[in-house]
Amino acid sequence: MPKQKYPTKRNSNLSTVGESFSELLEAYRIQNKFDATRLTSSWERLMGAPIARRTKRVFVKDRKLFVELSSAPLKHELSLSKRMVLDIFHREFGQNLLDDIIFI
């Protein structure tokens, strides 16, 4: 039985899983919701457990990340460091997802 040769070039009809997933998100118009979920679920990983323990709620609305905190001193400290926190999220997700962070 002769060996079957596999094509070395990629067929133009094929796409990667990532490309297919992006097309799916766009087709169902859920890209923004997916991005918001990624942002909020990464809060503890990016900011650390001590800050996450004092966080009541995290949500995204109109390209702003809202963070509700249970500690007034922490809220004040993070407000002073807002630019640094925003830079952490921009490095992780790119600059096109968030415009601002609001501590409430």
N, C-alpha and C positions, 0 to 999 in steps of 0.2 A: 504494500500500500504506500503510495507516495506521500511525502510530508506536505502538510498544508502550509502554505506561506501566508503569514499575516501581513496586512498592509503596514508599511512604515509611516505613511502619512495619515494624518487625522482626517476622517471624513467630515466634510463641511456640515453634514446633518447632525453630527454629534456635538454635545456640549458637556462641560464639566458639571459636577453636582452643584458647585457654587453658582455657576451661571444659571442653571435650571432653577435653583432655589430663588435667586434674585428675580428671575422672570415670573415665578409663581407669586412672590410677594407683590410685584407690580401689577400682575394681572388681577389679583384679588384686592388690590388697593389697601394692603395692610402693612406696607413698608414702615410707615410712621409708627404704628402700634408696635411693631417688632423692635424698632430702634428704641422706643420708650421703655419697653420691657427689658431690653439689654442694659440700658442706662441704670434703671432703678435696681435691677438685680445685682449690679456690680458695685453698689454703694459700699457694702461691708468689705468686699475684697480690696477696693481702692483706698478706703478711708480707715480701715482697721476695726477690730472688734470693740475697743473701748468707745469709739464714736458711734458705732452701729448700735451698741447697747442703749445709748441715750437718744436714739433716733426713733420717733414714733411712726413716721410715715414719710415715704419718698414717692413723688410722682412728677410726671412731665406734662406741661401744658404750654402750648404756643412757644415751643423751643426754649422753655425755661424749666430748670430743674428746681422743684420746690421740695425743701427738706424741713420737716417739722421735728423739732428737738424738744426733749423733756428737761434740758438743763440750760438755764439762762446764761451762766458763764460760758458754756460751750458755744451757745448761739453767738455770743459776743465775740469770742475768739475766732470762730469760723467766719463771721462777718468781716473781721479785720483781715483774714487770710483768704477772702473770696477769690481773688485773682489766682492764687496758687492752687486752690481747689479746682477752679475752672480749667487751669492749665493741665492738671492731672487728667481730667476727663477729655480734654482736647487731644492729649497725647495718646490716650487709649482708644478713642473713637473717631478722631478727626474733628476738624473745626466746623463741619457743616451740620452737626446734630444739635448743639447747644449754643445759645447766645448768652445766657445768664444763669446764675444760681441764686435762689431766694431762700433765706433761712427764716422760718416762721416758728 
